[in-house]
Structures are given as C-alpha cells and as structure tokens.
Amino acid sequence: MYYVPEGTKKCGYYQCERCGVKFLSLQTMNTIDCTYCAEEIDMEMGPDEDMTEFKDTAKLIEVLEGEDVEKMDTLLSLAITGGNYDWI
C-alpha cells in the first residue's frame, strides 16, 4: 500500500488545513502534524529569522477500519501517481 503498511486494520484519514493535502496515518488523534508541511521547513535560517510553527495542522476527517483502509489508500495513491499502477 502507499500510505500505510500492508495489513493495516485501522487508520486516520486527515486533511491539512495549511496545504490542503489529504493523507492516511496510523494515528487516530483529532489533530496531528502534517508531514508534507514539515518537509517545507527550512532548518538553515539566519539569526534574525523566526522559525515557523506547523504544529497540529492536519485535522481528522474519519477513522477508517477494515476494507475501507485499503480502498482509501488505493484512491489517494491514484491521485498522487496519476493512475500509474507500476508501483503496485
């Protein structure tokens, strides 16, 4: 699978309020850090620059269980890969 490991029975379906990306996570809390926004943080900043906070920007849309986990993982991965099934 693309977002979560094969055989995952329960996961959270999230959308980031900052960047708008939807993704799956093994966590099921109401809010979590967006992994996509965290990649954008520039750790090489100057002495007069402020460090941007991206804490807890992804909100839980739904907790998925059973077959729904695999279905949603497939749907979201098709959006990212553009329908390319070569990664499967």
C-alpha positions as CSV (number, residue, x, y, z in Angstrom):
1,M,0.0,0.0,0.0
2,Y,1.1,3.6,-0.5
3,Y,0.3,5.5,2.8
4,V,0.1,2.8,5.4
5,P,1.7,-0.7,5.7
6,E,0.1,-3.7,4.2
7,G,-2.4,-5.3,6.5
8,T,-3.3,-2.2,8.4
9,K,-6.7,-2.6,10.1
10,K,-7.3,0.9,11.5
11,C,-6.0,4.3,10.5
12,G,-6.9,8.0,10.4
13,Y,-7.9,9.9,7.2
14,Y,-6.6,13.5,7.6
15,Q,-6.6,16.8,5.7
16,C,-4.1,19.5,6.4
17,E,-5.7,23.0,6.9
18,R,-2.5,24.7,5.7
19,C,-1.6,22.9,2.5
20,G,-4.8,21.0,1.8
21,V,-3.2,17.6,1.3
22,K,-5.3,14.6,2.3
23,F,-3.4,11.6,3.6
24,L,-3.7,8.5,5.8
25,S,-1.8,8.0,9.0
26,L,-1.6,5.2,11.6
27,Q,-2.5,7.7,14.2
28,T,-6.2,8.4,15.0
29,M,-5.9,11.6,17.1
30,N,-8.1,14.6,16.3
31,T,-5.1,16.7,15.1
32,I,-1.6,15.7,14.1
33,D,1.4,17.4,12.4
34,C,1.3,17.4,8.6
35,T,4.2,15.5,7.2
36,Y,4.1,17.5,4.0
37,C,4.2,20.9,5.7
38,A,7.1,19.6,7.9
39,E,9.1,18.9,4.7
40,E,8.9,22.6,3.8
41,I,10.6,23.9,6.9
42,D,14.0,25.4,6.2
43,M,16.3,24.5,9.1
44,E,19.1,26.7,7.8
45,M,17.8,30.1,8.9
46,G,19.6,33.2,9.8
47,P,19.8,34.8,13.2
48,D,17.1,37.4,12.5
49,E,14.6,34.8,11.1
50,D,11.7,33.3,13.0
51,M,11.1,29.6,13.0
52,T,7.7,28.8,11.5
53,E,5.4,26.6,13.5
54,F,3.5,23.9,11.7
55,K,2.2,22.0,14.7
56,D,-1.1,20.1,14.5
57,T,-2.3,21.4,11.2
58,A,-3.9,18.2,9.9
59,K,-7.5,17.5,11.2
60,L,-9.0,14.1,11.4
61,I,-11.8,13.6,8.8
62,E,-12.6,10.0,9.5
63,V,-11.3,6.9,11.2
64,L,-11.1,4.1,8.7
65,E,-11.3,0.4,9.6
66,G,-11.1,-3.0,7.8
67,E,-11.5,-2.9,4.0
68,D,-12.0,0.8,3.9
69,V,-8.3,1.3,4.8
70,E,-7.2,-0.5,1.6
71,K,-9.8,1.2,-0.6
72,M,-9.0,4.7,0.6
73,D,-5.2,4.1,0.3
74,T,-5.7,3.0,-3.3
75,L,-7.9,6.0,-4.1
76,L,-5.5,8.5,-2.6
77,S,-2.4,6.9,-4.2
78,L,-4.0,7.0,-7.6
79,A,-4.4,10.8,-7.1
80,I,-0.7,11.1,-6.4
81,T,0.6,8.7,-9.0
82,G,-1.8,9.9,-11.7
83,G,-3.2,6.4,-12.3
84,N,0.2,4.8,-12.8
85,Y,-0.2,1.2,-11.5
86,D,3.5,0.4,-11.8
87,W,4.2,1.0,-8.1
88,I,1.7,-1.7,-7.1
